Amino acid sequence: MSRERPSTMDGDLHTVFGHPVPALYEAADLPGASPALIRALTLRSFLAVTEEQIDSIRDHVRADMAPDRDMSELSADKLHVDAQWLKTALDARDGSRAALADLLRTMPSPRQRARPPGVAQLKATASLPASRAAPMPPRAAAARAPHP
């Protein structure tokens, strides 16, 4: 995973999980780490690598288009390939960002995640006293009557 390289969604991860990205990677390495955290960091790593590729393509095109370069070195075919390479990287970035944003949006709230696994949320239940219970429909009583 690309742990060292920042991504454009590191702030979102920090907000949702409450810790900076390096601490999240440490937590993900521990036994019993949250599957949502592991999935989020995997998507974040894809995003960081993709953004690194975009930076590389941008720098490559800038170098090719530098004002001090010889104009005879320019090639429309080469620029076309660079444009395709950039489009592919941008599509991958957009897909990674959308997947990570969707995961972060659909995760349980921090309060729900804080609950120990296997502990169901308690529900208050009460029954009405017999005098306040709803009357039974006549057909229901007839259906239970013994048949001779």
The 8 nearest C-alpha neighbors of each residue, nearest first, counted from 0:
[[1, 44, 2, 41, 45, 40, 43, 48],
 [0, 2, 44, 3, 4, 47, 48, 45],
 [3, 1, 0, 4, 44, 21, 24, 5],
 [4, 2, 1, 5, 21, 0, 47, 20],
 [3, 5, 2, 1, 47, 6, 48, 51],
 [6, 4, 47, 3, 9, 7, 2, 8],
 [7, 5, 47, 8, 9, 46, 4, 43],
 [6, 8, 9, 5, 10, 47, 46, 50],
 [7, 9, 11, 6, 10, 12, 43, 96],
 [10, 8, 12, 11, 6, 7, 13, 20],
 [11, 9, 13, 8, 12, 14, 7, 19],
 [12, 10, 14, 8, 13, 9, 15, 103],
 [11, 13, 9, 15, 14, 10, 16, 8],
 [12, 14, 18, 19, 10, 17, 11, 16],
 [15, 13, 11, 17, 12, 16, 10, 18],
 [14, 16, 12, 13, 17, 11, 103, 109],
 [15, 17, 13, 18, 14, 12, 109, 23],
 [16, 18, 13, 14, 15, 19, 12, 109],
 [19, 17, 13, 16, 22, 23, 20, 14],
 [20, 18, 13, 22, 21, 23, 17, 12],
 [19, 21, 23, 22, 24, 13, 9, 18],
 [22, 20, 24, 23, 19, 25, 2, 3],
 [21, 23, 25, 20, 24, 19, 18, 26],
 [24, 22, 20, 26, 25, 21, 27, 18],
 [23, 25, 27, 21, 26, 22, 20, 28],
 [26, 24, 22, 28, 23, 27, 21, 29],
 [27, 25, 23, 28, 29, 24, 22, 32],
 [26, 28, 24, 32, 25, 29, 37, 23],
 [27, 29, 25, 26, 24, 30, 32, 37],
 [30, 28, 26, 27, 32, 31, 25, 24],
 [31, 29, 32, 28, 27, 26, 33, 25],
 [30, 32, 29, 33, 27, 34, 28, 26],
 [33, 31, 27, 30, 29, 34, 26, 28],
 [32, 34, 36, 35, 31, 37, 27, 38],
 [35, 33, 37, 36, 38, 32, 39, 31],
 [36, 34, 38, 33, 37, 39, 106, 102],
 [37, 35, 39, 33, 34, 38, 40, 27],
 [36, 38, 34, 40, 39, 35, 27, 41],
 [37, 39, 41, 35, 36, 40, 34, 42],
 [40, 38, 36, 42, 41, 37, 35, 43],
 [41, 39, 43, 37, 42, 38, 44, 36],
 [40, 42, 38, 44, 43, 39, 37, 45],
 [41, 43, 45, 39, 44, 40, 99, 46],
 [42, 44, 40, 46, 41, 45, 39, 47],
 [43, 45, 1, 47, 41, 0, 46, 42],
 [46, 44, 42, 48, 43, 47, 49, 41],
 [45, 47, 43, 49, 44, 95, 48, 92],
 [48, 46, 6, 44, 50, 49, 45, 43],
 [49, 47, 51, 45, 50, 46, 44, 52],
 [50, 48, 52, 46, 51, 47, 92, 88],
 [51, 49, 53, 47, 52, 48, 46, 54],
 [50, 52, 48, 54, 49, 53, 47, 55],
 [53, 51, 55, 49, 50, 54, 56, 48],
 [54, 52, 50, 56, 55, 51, 88, 57],
 [53, 55, 57, 51, 52, 56, 58, 50],
 [54, 56, 52, 58, 53, 57, 59, 51],
 [57, 55, 59, 53, 58, 54, 52, 60],
 [56, 58, 54, 60, 59, 55, 53, 61],
 [57, 59, 61, 55, 56, 60, 54, 62],
 [58, 60, 56, 62, 57, 61, 55, 63],
 [61, 59, 63, 57, 62, 58, 64, 56],
 [62, 60, 64, 58, 63, 59, 65, 57],
 [61, 63, 65, 59, 60, 64, 58, 68],
 [62, 64, 60, 61, 65, 59, 68, 73],
 [63, 65, 61, 62, 60, 66, 68, 73],
 [66, 64, 62, 67, 68, 63, 61, 60],
 [67, 65, 68, 64, 69, 70, 62, 63],
 [66, 68, 65, 69, 64, 70, 62, 63],
 [69, 67, 65, 66, 70, 64, 63, 72],
 [68, 70, 71, 72, 67, 73, 66, 65],
 [71, 69, 72, 73, 68, 64, 66, 67],
 [70, 72, 69, 73, 74, 68, 63, 75],
 [73, 71, 70, 69, 74, 68, 63, 64],
 [74, 72, 71, 70, 75, 63, 69, 64],
 [75, 73, 77, 76, 78, 72, 71, 79],
 [74, 76, 78, 77, 79, 73, 80, 81],
 [77, 75, 79, 74, 78, 80, 81, 73],
 [76, 78, 80, 74, 79, 75, 81, 73],
 [79, 77, 81, 75, 80, 76, 82, 74],
 [78, 80, 76, 82, 77, 81, 75, 83],
 [81, 79, 83, 77, 82, 78, 84, 76],
 [80, 82, 78, 84, 79, 83, 85, 77],
 [81, 83, 79, 85, 80, 84, 78, 86],
 [84, 82, 86, 80, 85, 81, 87, 79],
 [83, 85, 81, 87, 82, 86, 80, 88],
 [84, 86, 82, 88, 83, 87, 89, 81],
 [87, 85, 83, 89, 88, 84, 82, 90],
 [86, 88, 90, 84, 85, 89, 83, 91],
 [87, 89, 91, 85, 90, 86, 53, 49],
 [88, 90, 92, 86, 91, 87, 85, 93],
 [91, 89, 93, 87, 92, 88, 86, 94],
 [92, 90, 88, 94, 89, 93, 95, 87],
 [93, 91, 89, 95, 90, 94, 49, 46],
 [92, 94, 90, 96, 91, 95, 97, 89],
 [95, 93, 91, 97, 92, 96, 98, 90],
 [94, 96, 92, 98, 46, 97, 93, 99],
 [97, 95, 93, 99, 94, 98, 100, 92],
 [96, 98, 100, 94, 95, 99, 101, 93],
 [99, 97, 101, 95, 100, 96, 94, 102],
 [98, 100, 102, 96, 101, 97, 42, 95],
 [101, 99, 97, 103, 102, 98, 96, 104],
 [102, 100, 104, 98, 99, 103, 97, 105],
 [101, 103, 99, 105, 104, 100, 106, 98],
 [102, 104, 100, 106, 101, 105, 99, 15],
 [103, 105, 101, 102, 106, 100, 107, 99],
 [106, 104, 102, 103, 101, 107, 100, 108],
 [107, 105, 103, 104, 102, 108, 35, 101],
 [108, 106, 111, 112, 109, 105, 110, 104],
 [107, 109, 111, 110, 112, 106, 15, 113],
 [110, 108, 112, 111, 113, 107, 16, 15],
 [111, 109, 113, 108, 112, 114, 107, 115],
 [112, 110, 108, 113, 109, 114, 107, 115],
 [111, 113, 109, 114, 110, 107, 108, 115],
 [114, 112, 110, 111, 109, 115, 108, 116],
 [113, 115, 112, 111, 116, 118, 110, 119],
 [116, 114, 118, 113, 117, 112, 119, 111],
 [117, 115, 118, 114, 119, 112, 113, 111],
 [116, 118, 119, 115, 114, 120, 112, 113],
 [119, 117, 116, 115, 120, 114, 121, 111],
 [118, 120, 121, 117, 116, 114, 115, 122],
 [119, 121, 122, 118, 114, 111, 117, 123],
 [120, 122, 119, 123, 118, 124, 114, 117],
 [123, 121, 124, 120, 119, 125, 118, 126],
 [122, 124, 121, 125, 120, 126, 119, 127],
 [125, 123, 122, 126, 121, 127, 120, 128],
 [126, 124, 127, 123, 128, 122, 132, 129],
 [125, 127, 128, 124, 132, 129, 131, 123],
 [126, 128, 132, 131, 129, 125, 130, 133],
 [127, 129, 131, 130, 132, 126, 125, 133],
 [128, 130, 132, 131, 127, 133, 126, 134],
 [129, 131, 128, 132, 127, 133, 134, 126],
 [132, 130, 128, 129, 127, 133, 134, 126],
 [133, 131, 129, 127, 130, 128, 134, 126],
 [132, 134, 135, 131, 129, 130, 127, 136],
 [135, 133, 132, 136, 131, 137, 130, 129],
 [134, 136, 137, 133, 139, 140, 138, 132],
 [135, 137, 139, 138, 134, 140, 141, 133],
 [138, 136, 140, 139, 141, 135, 142, 134],
 [139, 137, 141, 140, 136, 142, 135, 143],
 [138, 140, 142, 136, 137, 141, 135, 143],
 [141, 139, 137, 143, 138, 142, 144, 136],
 [142, 140, 138, 144, 143, 139, 137, 145],
 [141, 143, 139, 140, 144, 138, 145, 137],
 [142, 144, 140, 141, 145, 139, 138, 146],
 [143, 145, 141, 142, 146, 140, 139, 147],
 [146, 144, 143, 147, 142, 141, 140, 139],
 [145, 147, 144, 143, 142, 141, 140, 139],
 [146, 145, 144, 143, 142, 141, 140, 138]]
